[in-house]
Amino acid sequence: MPVKNHNLAGQDLLSRPVASSDLSLPIRQALANGIFQTTLTADDFASRDSGLQAWFSDWFEEQCEAAATQVSASTHNDLLQILNYLQSRGTFASRADIADKLCTTSSATRPALGLSPDDERLNASLTLAARIWLSVSIDSLQRFTTPGYFVCWDRYQSLSEAVDKEFFSKAQTTESVKLPKVFTAANLEKIAGIQVQWTSNLADHLVLKDDDKKVMLFHQASFLELSKQSKRTLLKDDLIEETLRTLGLLIPSNDPRSQAWFEKKQRGLSLDSKAGSYGSLNASARQIDQFHYWRDRLVVLKQAFDDSEPNTLASWWYDDRKKVQWYTFWVAAMVLLLTVVFGLIQSASGVVQAWAAVKALSK
């Protein structure tokens, strides 16, 4: 099955080993057009590349390198051949059926891709292709453990069924929970002491771990936007849109404190800059019943945020969740500081006066 390349030199560009790293811009463009089934021109892709480059380095290259010795796909072109076949049948065909048909289809042109449907290297290739397609940890790869959650794709289950089982819309709730403006990623760290850890695995998004001291945040917004545009993804449009809204909630582009915090993180970790480009949500959109896929994780994260207490002077300064207590604390702190200062001044003045008296007597 030929790969649909939209770059004239696409076949040559994609003939590199699957584990290749430091991919050039033309190679990333050819791969993006193959993965997302798009026709991005060089200029179109260049305008997106600053964000997608984070996805290619943090997810695509890492996954391919880890799986290189386990898969039957030896080149990027081989991987795209399997991925395109998966895309055409992933909504209805089981894993076993896809493996069987792929062996039959490729036996004449590329027999090394899979000698039999039970070939471990072919099934590892299907796992890798699914991971690349969705930016989700699908199953596990031998000798490579991806930290965090993964989606199980059974032999007699379609990939669509496996994905829908993990990402499903929760029933409408009567619970009234508002996510206030102060509920941002920057304040999770500065006030609550909950460290933000960035992930390229969508299944890990908003997961709390390490006794509620760390939260995972999916930052590959450019990947999500291109997936939605491609119309060849198993990730539902409303799931993608809601995920992007959680980024607007936690990293609002019109909040200077959040932007300063995110820009510092981005410089140190090469994050997708697009993650911090979404405006803050209005009061209605911050109601918990507006979230259907990520609601449970947001409720747990909000509870951890509310239960936290400042434990440093800096966190006390940033923690204005309760305005009256915040003013009371800092007024009391100021009074205490002034009392100490004036006390020290009086003590110093007394010492000076005593010293002056002693000097006068000595004369």
TORBANU-379236 format. One record per residue (C-alpha): residue number from 1; residue in three letters; z, x, y. Coordinates in pm, whole numbers, always signed. Each point is the difference from the previous one (the first is absolute). Example, Ala and Ser with C-alpha at 12.3 -4.5 7.8 and 13.67 -1.06 7.14 Angstrom:
REM TORBANU-379236
<pt k="1" r="ALA" pz="+780" px="+1230" py="-450"/>
<pt k="2" r="SER" pz="-66" px="+137" py="+344"/>
This chain:
REM TORBANU-379236
<pt k="1" r="MET" pz="+0" px="+0" py="+0"/>
<pt k="2" r="PRO" pz="-111" px="+175" py="+321"/>
<pt k="3" r="VAL" pz="+246" px="+43" py="+283"/>
<pt k="4" r="LYS" pz="-99" px="-163" py="+328"/>
<pt k="5" r="ASN" pz="-10" px="+290" py="+240"/>
<pt k="6" r="HIS" pz="-94" px="-65" py="+359"/>
<pt k="7" r="ASN" pz="-25" px="+364" py="+103"/>
<pt k="8" r="LEU" pz="-334" px="+173" py="-67"/>
<pt k="9" r="ALA" pz="+177" px="+300" py="-146"/>
<pt k="10" r="GLY" pz="+260" px="-217" py="-171"/>
<pt k="11" r="GLN" pz="-74" px="+106" py="-356"/>
<pt k="12" r="ASP" pz="+33" px="+368" py="+86"/>
<pt k="13" r="LEU" pz="+314" px="-57" py="+205"/>
<pt k="14" r="LEU" pz="+165" px="-188" py="-285"/>
<pt k="15" r="SER" pz="-84" px="+254" py="-270"/>
<pt k="16" r="ARG" pz="+312" px="+203" py="+78"/>
<pt k="17" r="PRO" pz="+285" px="+13" py="-255"/>
<pt k="18" r="VAL" pz="+230" px="-300" py="+12"/>
<pt k="19" r="ALA" pz="+298" px="+220" py="+89"/>
<pt k="20" r="SER" pz="-168" px="+150" py="+308"/>
<pt k="21" r="SER" pz="+219" px="+20" py="+310"/>
<pt k="22" r="ASP" pz="-56" px="+53" py="+373"/>
<pt k="23" r="LEU" pz="-289" px="-245" py="-6"/>
<pt k="24" r="SER" pz="-247" px="+32" py="+286"/>
<pt k="25" r="LEU" pz="-77" px="-295" py="+229"/>
<pt k="26" r="PRO" pz="-343" px="-71" py="-163"/>
<pt k="27" r="ILE" pz="+164" px="-4" py="-344"/>
<pt k="28" r="ARG" pz="+273" px="-235" py="+120"/>
<pt k="29" r="GLN" pz="-269" px="-225" py="+149"/>
<pt k="30" r="ALA" pz="-196" px="-10" py="-327"/>
<pt k="31" r="LEU" pz="+318" px="-70" py="-197"/>
<pt k="32" r="ALA" pz="+110" px="-275" py="+240"/>
<pt k="33" r="ASN" pz="-338" px="-173" py="-26"/>
<pt k="34" r="GLY" pz="+21" px="+22" py="-379"/>
<pt k="35" r="ILE" pz="+361" px="-116" py="-30"/>
<pt k="36" r="PHE" pz="-14" px="-283" py="+253"/>
<pt k="37" r="GLN" pz="-366" px="-93" py="-61"/>
<pt k="38" r="THR" pz="-77" px="+32" py="+371"/>
<pt k="39" r="THR" pz="-289" px="+150" py="+198"/>
<pt k="40" r="LEU" pz="+192" px="+197" py="+261"/>
<pt k="41" r="THR" pz="-221" px="+229" py="+205"/>
<pt k="42" r="ALA" pz="+117" px="+346" py="+100"/>
<pt k="43" r="ASP" pz="+112" px="-131" py="+340"/>
<pt k="44" r="ASP" pz="+173" px="-307" py="-147"/>
<pt k="45" r="PHE" pz="+188" px="+213" py="-249"/>
<pt k="46" r="ALA" pz="+93" px="+266" py="+256"/>
<pt k="47" r="SER" pz="+171" px="-268" py="+210"/>
<pt k="48" r="ARG" pz="+218" px="-90" py="-299"/>
<pt k="49" r="ASP" pz="+45" px="+343" py="-152"/>
<pt k="50" r="SER" pz="+313" px="+104" py="+190"/>
<pt k="51" r="GLY" pz="+187" px="-275" py="-184"/>
<pt k="52" r="LEU" pz="-182" px="+18" py="-333"/>
<pt k="53" r="GLN" pz="+49" px="+375" py="-18"/>
<pt k="54" r="ALA" pz="+370" px="-65" py="-63"/>
<pt k="55" r="TRP" pz="-89" px="-227" py="-292"/>
<pt k="56" r="PHE" pz="-245" px="+248" py="-149"/>
<pt k="57" r="SER" pz="+249" px="+290" py="+15"/>
<pt k="58" r="ASP" pz="+319" px="-189" py="-90"/>
<pt k="59" r="TRP" pz="-141" px="-231" py="-266"/>
<pt k="60" r="PHE" pz="-358" px="+61" py="-113"/>
<pt k="61" r="GLU" pz="+20" px="+376" py="-37"/>
<pt k="62" r="GLU" pz="+353" px="-5" py="-141"/>
<pt k="63" r="GLN" pz="-86" px="-260" py="-265"/>
<pt k="64" r="CYS" pz="-326" px="+169" py="-98"/>
<pt k="65" r="GLU" pz="+161" px="+342" py="-28"/>
<pt k="66" r="ALA" pz="+283" px="-134" py="-214"/>
<pt k="67" r="ALA" pz="-234" px="-187" py="-234"/>
<pt k="68" r="ALA" pz="-282" px="+258" py="-19"/>
<pt k="69" r="THR" pz="+95" px="+139" py="-340"/>
<pt k="70" r="GLN" pz="+56" px="-345" py="-151"/>
<pt k="71" r="VAL" pz="-311" px="-193" py="+103"/>
<pt k="72" r="SER" pz="-355" px="-8" py="-136"/>
<pt k="73" r="ALA" pz="-143" px="-12" py="+353"/>
<pt k="74" r="SER" pz="-75" px="+360" py="+93"/>
<pt k="75" r="THR" pz="-156" px="-59" py="+344"/>
<pt k="76" r="HIS" pz="+48" px="-237" py="+292"/>
<pt k="77" r="ASN" pz="-326" px="-166" py="-101"/>
<pt k="78" r="ASP" pz="+139" px="-67" py="-349"/>
<pt k="79" r="LEU" pz="+315" px="-149" py="+152"/>
<pt k="80" r="LEU" pz="-201" px="-229" py="+228"/>
<pt k="81" r="GLN" pz="-215" px="-112" py="-293"/>
<pt k="82" r="ILE" pz="+312" px="-116" py="-182"/>
<pt k="83" r="LEU" pz="+153" px="-146" py="+315"/>
<pt k="84" r="ASN" pz="-314" px="-199" py="+86"/>
<pt k="85" r="TYR" pz="-12" px="-137" py="-352"/>
<pt k="86" r="LEU" pz="+368" px="-97" py="+29"/>
<pt k="87" r="GLN" pz="-66" px="-170" py="+335"/>
<pt k="88" r="SER" pz="-272" px="-216" py="-151"/>
<pt k="89" r="ARG" pz="+223" px="-121" py="-285"/>
<pt k="90" r="GLY" pz="+359" px="+50" py="+113"/>
<pt k="91" r="THR" pz="+52" px="-363" py="+96"/>
<pt k="92" r="PHE" pz="-69" px="-146" py="-344"/>
<pt k="93" r="ALA" pz="-41" px="+262" py="-275"/>
<pt k="94" r="SER" pz="+292" px="+152" py="-189"/>
<pt k="95" r="ARG" pz="+64" px="+373" py="-3"/>
<pt k="96" r="ALA" pz="-113" px="+18" py="-362"/>
<pt k="97" r="ASP" pz="-323" px="-189" py="+77"/>
<pt k="98" r="ILE" pz="-79" px="+223" py="+298"/>
<pt k="99" r="ALA" pz="+54" px="+314" py="-210"/>
<pt k="100" r="ASP" pz="-223" px="-138" py="-276"/>
<pt k="101" r="LYS" pz="-284" px="-102" py="+233"/>
<pt k="102" r="LEU" pz="+26" px="+325" py="+197"/>
<pt k="103" r="CYS" pz="-45" px="+202" py="-320"/>
<pt k="104" r="THR" pz="-309" px="-203" py="-89"/>
<pt k="105" r="THR" pz="-149" px="+25" py="+350"/>
<pt k="106" r="SER" pz="+60" px="+371" py="+49"/>
<pt k="107" r="SER" pz="-78" px="+116" py="-354"/>
<pt k="108" r="ALA" pz="-362" px="+76" py="+84"/>
<pt k="109" r="THR" pz="+39" px="+155" py="+346"/>
<pt k="110" r="ARG" pz="+350" px="+146" py="-1"/>
<pt k="111" r="PRO" pz="+154" px="-4" py="-352"/>
<pt k="112" r="ALA" pz="+280" px="+237" py="+101"/>
<pt k="113" r="LEU" pz="+159" px="-277" py="+211"/>
<pt k="114" r="GLY" pz="+134" px="-164" py="-314"/>
<pt k="115" r="LEU" pz="-77" px="+47" py="-367"/>
<pt k="116" r="SER" pz="+185" px="-319" py="-98"/>
<pt k="117" r="PRO" pz="+194" px="-283" py="+169"/>
<pt k="118" r="ASP" pz="+322" px="+154" py="-134"/>
<pt k="119" r="ASP" pz="-75" px="+343" py="+139"/>
<pt k="120" r="GLU" pz="+310" px="+113" py="+192"/>
<pt k="121" r="ARG" pz="-211" px="+187" py="+255"/>
<pt k="122" r="LEU" pz="-207" px="-310" py="+76"/>
<pt k="123" r="ASN" pz="+313" px="-214" py="+43"/>
<pt k="124" r="ALA" pz="+152" px="+266" py="+225"/>
<pt k="125" r="SER" pz="-322" px="-18" py="+205"/>
<pt k="126" r="LEU" pz="+42" px="-378" py="+32"/>
<pt k="127" r="THR" pz="+359" px="+52" py="+116"/>
<pt k="128" r="LEU" pz="-110" px="+257" py="+258"/>
<pt k="129" r="ALA" pz="-286" px="-221" py="+122"/>
<pt k="130" r="ALA" pz="+236" px="-296" py="+42"/>
<pt k="131" r="ARG" pz="+249" px="+214" py="+193"/>
<pt k="132" r="ILE" pz="-271" px="+127" py="+234"/>
<pt k="133" r="TRP" pz="-147" px="-348" py="+51"/>
<pt k="134" r="LEU" pz="+329" px="-168" py="+97"/>
<pt k="135" r="SER" pz="+231" px="+284" py="+115"/>
<pt k="136" r="VAL" pz="+253" px="-131" py="-251"/>
<pt k="137" r="SER" pz="+163" px="+188" py="-288"/>
<pt k="138" r="ILE" pz="-168" px="-171" py="-295"/>
<pt k="139" r="ASP" pz="+167" px="+86" py="-332"/>
<pt k="140" r="SER" pz="+103" px="+360" py="-55"/>
<pt k="141" r="LEU" pz="-187" px="+320" py="-63"/>
<pt k="142" r="GLN" pz="+120" px="+253" py="-255"/>
<pt k="143" r="ARG" pz="+153" px="+314" py="+147"/>
<pt k="144" r="PHE" pz="+4" px="-163" py="+345"/>
<pt k="145" r="THR" pz="+270" px="-234" py="+122"/>
<pt k="146" r="THR" pz="-57" px="-182" py="+327"/>
<pt k="147" r="PRO" pz="+341" px="-73" py="+156"/>
<pt k="148" r="GLY" pz="+83" px="-363" py="+63"/>
<pt k="149" r="TYR" pz="-143" px="-326" py="-128"/>
<pt k="150" r="PHE" pz="-312" px="-35" py="-209"/>
<pt k="151" r="VAL" pz="-204" px="-299" py="-116"/>
<pt k="152" r="CYS" pz="-43" px="-40" py="-375"/>
<pt k="153" r="TRP" pz="-359" px="-73" py="-109"/>
<pt k="154" r="ASP" pz="+7" px="-118" py="-361"/>
<pt k="155" r="ARG" pz="-285" px="+51" py="-242"/>
<pt k="156" r="TYR" pz="-88" px="-370" py="-25"/>
<pt k="157" r="GLN" pz="+58" px="-81" py="+367"/>
<pt k="158" r="SER" pz="-243" px="+10" py="+290"/>
<pt k="159" r="LEU" pz="+87" px="+229" py="+288"/>
<pt k="160" r="SER" pz="-2" px="-303" py="+230"/>
<pt k="161" r="GLU" pz="+272" px="-165" py="-210"/>
<pt k="162" r="ALA" pz="+209" px="+317" py="+4"/>
<pt k="163" r="VAL" pz="-27" px="+32" py="+380"/>
<pt k="164" r="ASP" pz="+72" px="-370" py="+64"/>
<pt k="165" r="LYS" pz="+311" px="+25" py="-217"/>
<pt k="166" r="GLU" pz="+139" px="+269" py="+232"/>
<pt k="167" r="PHE" pz="-126" px="-131" py="+334"/>
<pt k="168" r="PHE" pz="+45" px="-376" py="+15"/>
<pt k="169" r="SER" pz="+78" px="-241" py="+280"/>
<pt k="170" r="LYS" pz="+356" px="-133" py="-16"/>
<pt k="171" r="ALA" pz="+67" px="-372" py="+34"/>
<pt k="172" r="GLN" pz="+83" px="-136" py="+344"/>
<pt k="173" r="THR" pz="+366" px="+40" py="+89"/>
<pt k="174" r="THR" pz="+240" px="-199" py="+215"/>
<pt k="175" r="GLU" pz="+195" px="+317" py="+71"/>
<pt k="176" r="SER" pz="+24" px="+70" py="+371"/>
<pt k="177" r="VAL" pz="+2" px="+375" py="+58"/>
<pt k="178" r="LYS" pz="-137" px="+154" py="+317"/>
<pt k="179" r="LEU" pz="-99" px="+364" py="+8"/>
<pt k="180" r="PRO" pz="+106" px="+112" py="+351"/>
<pt k="181" r="LYS" pz="-192" px="+244" py="+218"/>
<pt k="182" r="VAL" pz="+263" px="+265" py="-66"/>
<pt k="183" r="PHE" pz="-101" px="-10" py="-369"/>
<pt k="184" r="THR" pz="-236" px="+299" py="+9"/>
<pt k="185" r="ALA" pz="-53" px="+306" py="-217"/>
<pt k="186" r="ALA" pz="+130" px="+225" py="+277"/>
<pt k="187" r="ASN" pz="+324" px="-198" py="+20"/>
<pt k="188" r="LEU" pz="+34" px="-7" py="-378"/>
<pt k="189" r="GLU" pz="+39" px="+377" py="+22"/>
<pt k="190" r="LYS" pz="+180" px="+36" py="+334"/>
<pt k="191" r="ILE" pz="+244" px="-291" py="-33"/>
<pt k="192" r="ALA" pz="+36" px="-83" py="-367"/>
<pt k="193" r="GLY" pz="-51" px="+348" py="-142"/>
<pt k="194" r="ILE" pz="-271" px="-132" py="-237"/>
<pt k="195" r="GLN" pz="-256" px="+278" py="-39"/>
<pt k="196" r="VAL" pz="-367" px="-104" py="+2"/>
<pt k="197" r="GLN" pz="-209" px="+157" py="-275"/>
<pt k="198" r="TRP" pz="-376" px="-41" py="+23"/>
<pt k="199" r="THR" pz="-206" px="-107" py="-299"/>
<pt k="200" r="SER" pz="-366" px="-49" py="-90"/>
<pt k="201" r="ASN" pz="+92" px="-225" py="-295"/>
<pt k="202" r="LEU" pz="-15" px="-360" py="+120"/>
<pt k="203" r="ALA" pz="+235" px="-111" py="-280"/>
<pt k="204" r="ASP" pz="+277" px="+206" py="+164"/>
<pt k="205" r="HIS" pz="-28" px="-164" py="+343"/>
<pt k="206" r="LEU" pz="+343" px="-100" py="+144"/>
<pt k="207" r="VAL" pz="+192" px="+102" py="-312"/>
<pt k="208" r="LEU" pz="+358" px="+113" py="+65"/>
<pt k="209" r="LYS" pz="+133" px="+281" py="-217"/>
<pt k="210" r="ASP" pz="+277" px="+260" py="-27"/>
<pt k="211" r="ASP" pz="+280" px="-249" py="+58"/>
<pt k="212" r="ASP" pz="-184" px="-160" py="+294"/>
<pt k="213" r="LYS" pz="-25" px="+332" py="+184"/>
<pt k="214" r="LYS" pz="-380" px="+26" py="-15"/>
<pt k="215" r="VAL" pz="-286" px="-247" py="+44"/>
<pt k="216" r="MET" pz="-362" px="+51" py="-102"/>
<pt k="217" r="LEU" pz="-269" px="-85" py="+256"/>
<pt k="218" r="PHE" pz="-371" px="-23" py="-82"/>
<pt k="219" r="HIS" pz="-194" px="+160" py="+287"/>
<pt k="220" r="GLN" pz="-361" px="-7" py="-121"/>
<pt k="221" r="ALA" pz="-115" px="-269" py="+247"/>
<pt k="222" r="SER" pz="-356" px="+136" py="+25"/>
<pt k="223" r="PHE" pz="-37" px="-37" py="-376"/>
<pt k="224" r="LEU" pz="+116" px="-362" py="+18"/>
<pt k="225" r="GLU" pz="-236" px="-87" py="+284"/>
<pt k="226" r="LEU" pz="-299" px="+154" py="-179"/>
<pt k="227" r="SER" pz="+99" px="-174" py="-325"/>
<pt k="228" r="LYS" pz="+2" px="-334" py="+179"/>
<pt k="229" r="GLN" pz="-336" px="+72" py="+160"/>
<pt k="230" r="SER" pz="-157" px="+99" py="-331"/>
<pt k="231" r="LYS" pz="+67" px="-335" py="-172"/>
<pt k="232" r="ARG" pz="+7" px="+190" py="-329"/>
<pt k="233" r="THR" pz="+373" px="+26" py="-47"/>
<pt k="234" r="LEU" pz="+254" px="-182" py="-212"/>
<pt k="235" r="LEU" pz="+248" px="+12" py="+290"/>
<pt k="236" r="LYS" pz="-6" px="-344" py="+161"/>
<pt k="237" r="ASP" pz="-83" px="-23" py="+371"/>
<pt k="238" r="ASP" pz="+332" px="-167" py="+83"/>
<pt k="239" r="LEU" pz="+189" px="+274" py="-188"/>
<pt k="240" r="ILE" pz="-181" px="+265" py="+204"/>
<pt k="241" r="GLU" pz="+58" px="-189" py="+325"/>
<pt k="242" r="GLU" pz="+370" px="-49" py="-74"/>
<pt k="243" r="THR" pz="+43" px="+368" py="-88"/>
<pt k="244" r="LEU" pz="-154" px="+96" py="+334"/>
<pt k="245" r="ARG" pz="+234" px="-249" py="+173"/>
<pt k="246" r="THR" pz="+300" px="+175" py="-155"/>
<pt k="247" r="LEU" pz="-126" px="+320" py="+163"/>
<pt k="248" r="GLY" pz="-20" px="-184" py="+333"/>
<pt k="249" r="LEU" pz="+355" px="-122" py="-60"/>
<pt k="250" r="LEU" pz="+143" px="+343" py="-86"/>
<pt k="251" r="ILE" pz="-219" px="+230" py="+215"/>
<pt k="252" r="PRO" pz="-103" px="-219" py="+297"/>
<pt k="253" r="SER" pz="-262" px="+170" py="+215"/>
<pt k="254" r="ASN" pz="+147" px="-144" py="+323"/>
<pt k="255" r="ASP" pz="+351" px="+137" py="-59"/>
<pt k="256" r="PRO" pz="+28" px="+347" py="+161"/>
<pt k="257" r="ARG" pz="+298" px="+101" py="-214"/>
<pt k="258" r="SER" pz="-183" px="-90" py="-322"/>
<pt k="259" r="GLN" pz="-317" px="+177" py="+110"/>
<pt k="260" r="ALA" pz="+183" px="+319" py="+94"/>
<pt k="261" r="TRP" pz="+177" px="-7" py="-337"/>
<pt k="262" r="PHE" pz="-325" px="-64" py="-193"/>
<pt k="263" r="GLU" pz="-201" px="+264" py="+184"/>
<pt k="264" r="LYS" pz="+264" px="+258" py="-89"/>
<pt k="265" r="LYS" pz="-14" px="-106" py="-365"/>
<pt k="266" r="GLN" pz="-379" px="+1" py="+1"/>
<pt k="267" r="ARG" pz="-24" px="+355" py="+132"/>
<pt k="268" r="GLY" pz="+230" px="+129" py="-269"/>
<pt k="269" r="LEU" pz="-141" px="-196" py="-296"/>
<pt k="270" r="SER" pz="-369" px="-74" py="+82"/>
<pt k="271" r="LEU" pz="+46" px="-377" py="-25"/>
<pt k="272" r="ASP" pz="-270" px="-259" py="+64"/>
<pt k="273" r="SER" pz="+14" px="-50" py="+378"/>
<pt k="274" r="LYS" pz="-131" px="-355" py="-47"/>
<pt k="275" r="ALA" pz="+340" px="-101" py="-142"/>
<pt k="276" r="GLY" pz="+149" px="+12" py="+350"/>
<pt k="277" r="SER" pz="-278" px="-189" py="+175"/>
<pt k="278" r="TYR" pz="+109" px="-360" py="-59"/>
<pt k="279" r="GLY" pz="+176" px="-195" py="+274"/>
<pt k="280" r="SER" pz="+347" px="-148" py="-44"/>
<pt k="281" r="LEU" pz="+28" px="-349" py="-144"/>
<pt k="282" r="ASN" pz="+102" px="-296" py="+214"/>
<pt k="283" r="ALA" pz="+319" px="-197" py="-70"/>
<pt k="284" r="SER" pz="-173" px="-250" py="-227"/>
<pt k="285" r="ALA" pz="-177" px="+269" py="-204"/>
<pt k="286" r="ARG" pz="+331" px="+181" py="-55"/>
<pt k="287" r="GLN" pz="+144" px="-293" py="-195"/>
<pt k="288" r="ILE" pz="+46" px="+93" py="-364"/>
<pt k="289" r="ASP" pz="-194" px="-306" py="-121"/>
<pt k="290" r="GLN" pz="-312" px="+155" py="+155"/>
<pt k="291" r="PHE" pz="+7" px="+266" py="-273"/>
<pt k="292" r="HIS" pz="-102" px="-105" py="-349"/>
<pt k="293" r="TYR" pz="-68" px="+324" py="-188"/>
<pt k="294" r="TRP" pz="+259" px="+235" py="+148"/>
<pt k="295" r="ARG" pz="+269" px="-258" py="+81"/>
<pt k="296" r="ASP" pz="+255" px="+99" py="-265"/>
<pt k="297" r="ARG" pz="-17" px="+369" py="+88"/>
<pt k="298" r="LEU" pz="+24" px="-74" py="+372"/>
<pt k="299" r="VAL" pz="+309" px="-217" py="-55"/>
<pt k="300" r="VAL" pz="+170" px="+278" py="-199"/>
<pt k="301" r="LEU" pz="-94" px="+260" py="+262"/>
<pt k="302" r="LYS" pz="+123" px="-223" py="+283"/>
<pt k="303" r="GLN" pz="+332" px="-49" py="-184"/>
<pt k="304" r="ALA" pz="+41" px="+375" py="-44"/>
<pt k="305" r="PHE" pz="-75" px="+45" py="+371"/>
<pt k="306" r="ASP" pz="+255" px="-268" py="+102"/>
<pt k="307" r="ASP" pz="+269" px="+140" py="-231"/>
<pt k="308" r="SER" pz="-32" px="+353" py="+138"/>
<pt k="309" r="GLU" pz="+245" px="+138" py="+254"/>
<pt k="310" r="PRO" pz="-68" px="+288" py="+241"/>
<pt k="311" r="ASN" pz="+160" px="+324" py="-117"/>
<pt k="312" r="THR" pz="-111" px="+245" py="+270"/>
<pt k="313" r="LEU" pz="+17" px="-1" py="+378"/>
<pt k="314" r="ALA" pz="-380" px="-21" py="+16"/>
<pt k="315" r="SER" pz="-11" px="-303" py="-232"/>
<pt k="316" r="TRP" pz="+268" px="-169" py="+213"/>
<pt k="317" r="TRP" pz="-221" px="+55" py="+305"/>
<pt k="318" r="TYR" pz="-311" px="-150" py="-163"/>
<pt k="319" r="ASP" pz="+185" px="-287" py="-170"/>
<pt k="320" r="ASP" pz="-31" px="-287" py="+249"/>
<pt k="321" r="ARG" pz="-32" px="-269" py="-267"/>
<pt k="322" r="LYS" pz="+319" px="-159" py="+137"/>
<pt k="323" r="LYS" pz="-20" px="+34" py="+376"/>
<pt k="324" r="VAL" pz="+361" px="-99" py="+79"/>
<pt k="325" r="GLN" pz="+144" px="+248" py="-252"/>
<pt k="326" r="TRP" pz="-243" px="+268" py="+121"/>
<pt k="327" r="TYR" pz="+113" px="-38" py="+364"/>
<pt k="328" r="THR" pz="+367" px="-26" py="-101"/>
<pt k="329" r="PHE" pz="-22" px="+319" py="-204"/>
<pt k="330" r="TRP" pz="-171" px="+204" py="+270"/>
<pt k="331" r="VAL" pz="+225" px="-132" py="+278"/>
<pt k="332" r="ALA" pz="+302" px="+94" py="-211"/>
<pt k="333" r="ALA" pz="-156" px="+338" py="-76"/>
<pt k="334" r="MET" pz="-67" px="+57" py="+370"/>
<pt k="335" r="VAL" pz="+357" px="-98" py="+91"/>
<pt k="336" r="LEU" pz="+134" px="+236" py="-267"/>
<pt k="337" r="LEU" pz="-227" px="+279" py="+122"/>
<pt k="338" r="LEU" pz="+102" px="-49" py="+362"/>
<pt k="339" r="THR" pz="+368" px="-13" py="-101"/>
<pt k="340" r="VAL" pz="-35" px="+330" py="-184"/>
<pt k="341" r="VAL" pz="-195" px="+156" py="+288"/>
<pt k="342" r="PHE" pz="+250" px="-110" py="+264"/>
<pt k="343" r="GLY" pz="+285" px="+108" py="-227"/>
<pt k="344" r="LEU" pz="-154" px="+345" py="-30"/>
<pt k="345" r="ILE" pz="-53" px="+14" py="+376"/>
<pt k="346" r="GLN" pz="+364" px="-94" py="+62"/>
<pt k="347" r="SER" pz="+117" px="+256" py="-253"/>
<pt k="348" r="ALA" pz="-217" px="+268" py="+157"/>
<pt k="349" r="SER" pz="+124" px="-98" py="+345"/>
<pt k="350" r="GLY" pz="+362" px="+22" py="-117"/>
<pt k="351" r="VAL" pz="-60" px="+344" py="-145"/>
<pt k="352" r="VAL" pz="-161" px="+117" py="+323"/>
<pt k="353" r="GLN" pz="+289" px="-138" py="+208"/>
<pt k="354" r="ALA" pz="+259" px="+163" py="-226"/>
<pt k="355" r="TRP" pz="-183" px="+331" py="+17"/>
<pt k="356" r="ALA" pz="-19" px="-27" py="+380"/>
<pt k="357" r="ALA" pz="+377" px="-74" py="+16"/>
<pt k="358" r="VAL" pz="+81" px="+302" py="-214"/>
<pt k="359" r="LYS" pz="-220" px="+220" py="+215"/>
<pt k="360" r="ALA" pz="+176" px="-130" py="+317"/>
<pt k="361" r="LEU" pz="+347" px="+73" py="-141"/>
<pt k="362" r="SER" pz="-98" px="+347" py="-108"/>
<pt k="363" r="LYS" pz="-82" px="+84" py="+360"/>
